[in-house]
Amino acid sequence: MNDITATDKRTPVTILTGFLGSGKTTLLNRILSENHGKRIAVIENEFGEVGIDHELVIQADEEVFEMNNGCICCTVRGDLIRILGKLMKRRDKLDYILIETTGLADPGPVIQTFYMDDEIAHQLRVDGCVTLVDTVNIDRQLDEASEASEQIAFADVILLNKTDLASAEDVRKVEDRLRRMNARATIHRTAHAELPLERILDIGGFDLNGALDVDPKFLEPEYPFEWAGVYQLEAGEYELVVSGGPDPTMDLALLSAGGNRAGDAIDEFVESAVRIFSDDHWPAFDGTALVPAPRLYRLRLSQDLHRMSISIARSGPYTLFTEHLPEEFDLRIANGANEPVTPSMEREFKPDHEHNDQVTSVGITIAGDLEIEKIDRWLTVLIRERGLDIFRMKGVLAVAGYDRRFVFQGVHMLMDSQPGAPWQASEARSNALVFIGRNLDRTELETGFRRCLA
Amino acid sequence: MPGVISRLSEADPVTFDIEGYVSATAWSREGVRLAVASADGPVACFNTQNGLREWSHPGHGLGTSSVTMADDGALTVTCGQDDRVLFHGATGSPVCAGRLPGWGERVRLSTDQRYAAVASKRAVLVFDMLELPSHTRADGDPEIPVEPAFVFDGHASTVTDIAWEPGTHRLAATAYGTLTIWRVGTTGPVRVFRWQGSSLVVRWSPDKRFLATGDQDSTVHFWFIKEGKDLQMWGFETKVLELSWDHSGRHLATGGGRMPTVWDCSGQKGPEKRRPIQLERHESHVRALAFGNRTQLLASGDADGRLVLWNPIGSESPVSERRLNFAITQVAFSPDDSMLAVGGDDGTVTLYRLEP
């Protein structure tokens, strides 16, 4: 629980979405039967089947109302206003409210209800949107129904459920696809929707002061490397052998993956590898020796065979990230006897063209100060013109003349903002923005945002 | 008494208590009894003459949302969050009970008290009071199940409020997108007014010219029934849940924020292009608003406990004012306007006498 949820006395509400068969009912039944000492009300959809006979399981009709306020995407859930309005008048106050939506429901109106109705906004705060995913079927669901994409886009937390029924490779592919759609959400892999409740309740997903936690690698259009392999190396001398190929240079990094299982040796290092690949090239590299370290090496290649020595001091797994595919350069690691060492695991990071999802995340980070009139105007126009397609957005901005951060978050055309933490003298002032939406144009957004610089 | 401006008596008011938040009140026709419902469930009946509680009943599970009284308090009808309508006898025990399709939103009696209509889910169920079993039953006897005589069904979404036309058996029902008029004995709606919006409350003007609705999107709608046209008033601070006509049908008081507003609906055009009377005194949202039944006194109560009595047609200044230590949720004049019941979020009901 962060600061704001600790001081906010309003009752938290979590929205639980997911297609039929994703495990929502299993999760709800667990929440209700677990001994957490909380008084929790569950508002289930009309097809909901929470098995527990519980006074506070209430069926709702999912009545979506348009608001006549000139905002085309301002829809609310009338049934929720009625039900919650009545529940909040009771003396036996609730500790928590969970709202389950059907797989075909867009979570937008539910979230907007907590901003559009004064009575509700005064007493309840939406804490987060949790989306359950059936790992085995989500690819098909995403391809067939736009609601599935919207549920991913709105999520603060995604439960990649039923991972026990899918191969590790399939789970990873699904996770990558979801990440590209929603780079802000925290993803948990689960079987039978089992996980500690604190990962889904009281997470402060809509708190303005919550961190803008975005995994930067998923905001990049592509990975800066095409391949990674894990080698189990005993202490001793090795060589990296590489010939000329279609490109004159090749960037690579070799990282010690000690302590990690082979499968994790790639997953765990992807993020640091992205960072290393965005650093400058290691200046002292003379083309003769490689060291397992967070350094980016640039190999300058001719048509000849190149050999670079690698000294391994400690036995264990090592992960090699390469800019291009090894086969294009006949790249291999050879042991002291000049025998090739086969990677125990490898993965290609080819750009994913398999799924052309319309829902994506766009993250922009720019150093420097923004001019308040410019950013205000840009956001106003953007929301007016693209609000329907922007499901969620969040920003932490440095505005010229203000010594505090300016934070905002939005759902469609609704926006909520306030001053954030002060900038410390030691901090470089910078701006971070994340949009999650449909048909977002990264170039257009980035250009527009850059024009707001002071 | 017409012509005489009453004030809240300086004498200490009588108070009653119910467990929970006062969600609805109803006076008996003679003003001797006051039924009070709580959002926590319980229902109670108080005698306003001797200040005693006549009975109480656990009510409706997750909450009682509406109450009305018939036969001068011998019969009390309630509905709420247990999918039932209860007909309580003179001792509070339910004589009979009707099953509803979902939570009961509202119960209203026709002017002649022949029919009790209950809004629940997308239907209005109408119970014929003449067909109910005898009211006098021994306490503890199980209530007898009763069936509605008519069901007005087929609203596009949940019926949020209902109102009987004064003196007739026609009933207006609001749901998202429609305001529907039904008549007992007629199959299918008599009239449907459509608009893309959500009305939350509906009130029929005593002269039957207008239906007024308070809406989710901070507007008030006037429906000219004969002409079939409507007029929408914008600019309210919040959604409008408080509406009250004066006894003549000329003035409508509206809440929807901190400023009670009174609209003059006389003449062909009704309130169109007329400056309404705006009553400035409340500093927080007005949660309860009611005109007198015989006078043009208007009572308003807010979330900070400020109770104000107005004579708005004569003056924009308060007639009387009190500060109560609970958020006011209900105000209701007795049928002869000699008393004012004020309900609060802590279950208190304060009963003021009015005197010249």
Interface residues (C-beta under 8 A of the other chain):
Chain A: E55 L56 I58 Q59 D61 E63 F65 E66 M67 N68 N69 V76 G78 D79 I81 R82 I83 K86 L87 K89 R90 R91 D92 D117 D118 E119
Chain B: E19 G20 Y21 S23 A39 D40 G61 L62 G63 S65 Q81 G102 W103 E105 K121 S157 T158 T160 Y176 Q196 G197 S198 Q216 D217 S218 T219 T238 K239 H285 D345
